[in-house]
Amino acid sequence: MFLEIFRKFFVLFICCLSASYAQVADNVTAIELSATTFPIERPFTISVHIGNSETRPVLAFPDIPGLLKKGIQTTVTAPENNDKKRTNQVITQTYEARKAGRFILGPFVVKVNGEELKSEGAVLQVQPSARASGPSSTTLVGSTSSPGAAFLTLRLSKRVVYTGEGVGLTLSFFVADNYPYVLSFTAVDRQLQSIIKKIRPANTWEENRPINELKPKPVLIGGRKFREIRLYQSVFYPLTARRLTLPAITLHLSRPRPNIGPPTSEAETVAFTSRPISVSVRALPSHPLRGQIAVGSFRLNERLDKQRVSIGQSVRYVFAIEGEGNVAMLPVPSIPPKTADIDVFPPEEHHTVHHNGNQVSGRKTFTFFIVPRQNGSISLGNYFQWIYFDPQRAKYDTLRSQLQMQAGGNEALAEAKTPKPTETTLLAINAPLSLAQGQSIYAGVKELDSTHQPISVPVLIRAMANVLIVLMLLGMIFMFFKK
């Protein structure tokens, strides 16, 4: 009987110990698939969750027969965990179904920082649309034109922006479906390094969206079918009101010679040159904080842990800013100066960034600790505000707190919660007076009650744990010698 009880306690102890060690893992990497049954309008995604990573790895996602790769989205999160900042990433590959039907995603492997992640794959069931669906090709927006069947182009999401407003830049190569040559992109990586240096504007903050694969995407230009190969995509935020000028760039690709004359296996190098473009940058309207505020479209999401707090007790206040803009560089809300009402401690910060084409959005959270110093109702809107410039409305706006906090309360209730002094406490307080009157230091000893001794719960738990460990060790020794 004793042996059976010991075995159960021993297994329980080992399980708890293993669970505690399993919960401290901080580098979690996993593959996540979206719903395998979905309508044709909804994309299918494969996401790779990377924990505690400071670098952006290049991932090779699998090809799915019958589905077209549409793009890769990267989400970066820097949460607070035990006072340590950790950067978590979610890299998502989006697929678009060309038609309804049943498709097979076979088992695949994704390498992340030298580690291989395996997935068993899935069976994808694409349901037809309720409405008539057109072709999967998209139409290129813009005035891009070229007399040739293949050309290189730089595109901007906006031609005029304010200082601090994001402008998307995309470098793409277009080739017609009936182009009579097979182009080689094997040496593009080395060319892109020098090309990006030329087109990257000075005095700007860049949010780059990495392109891992050169996959063609069908588009329509003037009713003609092309394939777009995106080479570079990024969002720039001008720091000064100076015009951004991007020069013409040249890309060299190899192709076989045309089938005219005697046959030959030699290849020729063809140069494709883009047109120069520019962006007009406006200065922000006059404002006392014009060079210190953010530019974009934002909203406030706030939270207060407790509405009623006691004097001198701290409370957590979360001031979260969400929206589209340079989220990583959002400034801290104005901290109120030291007042007689509250004390505010500097905030803890963490942010999440989403890259979606030519837009960068996300969330930045500022966590404050507030300590009230006087009784009464405190309106946080008088202390916490965040000024920004909205380029869509071309005006300044302020995100102001809408929460209120009640500090203190009923004085009678506070007195009731205050422990009343006992006779022993009064005796200890009056002891110095007795000494001052010449009495002995042992005065009042007979009135002290030494029969009641307080019990320390942590000490009791520690003693029980020590006894349990000793019993387990004795049991192991007994079982060893018994065998």
Secondary structure, DSSP 8 states (H G I E B T S, - for coil): -HHHHHHHHHHHHHHHHHHHHHTT----EEEEE--SEEETTS-EEEEEEE-S-SS---------TTEEEEEEEEEEE--EETTEE--EEEEEEEEEESSSEEEEE--EEEEETTEEEEE--EEEEEE--SS----S-EE--S----SSSEEEEEEES-SEEETT--EEEEEEEEEETT-SS--B-TTHHHHHHHHHHHHS-SSEEEEE--------EEEEETTEEEEEEEEEEEEEEESSS--EEE---EEEEEEE--S-SS----EEEEEEE---EEEEEE-----TTTTTSEEEEEEEEEEES-SEE-TT--EEEEEEEEEEE-GGG----------SSEEEEEEEEEEEEEEETTEEEEEEEEEEEEEE-SSEEEEGGGT-EEEEEETTTTEEEEEE---EEEE---HHHHHHHS----HHHHHHHHHHHHHHTT--TTTTGGG---S-----HHHHHHHHHHHHHHHHHHHHHHHHHH-
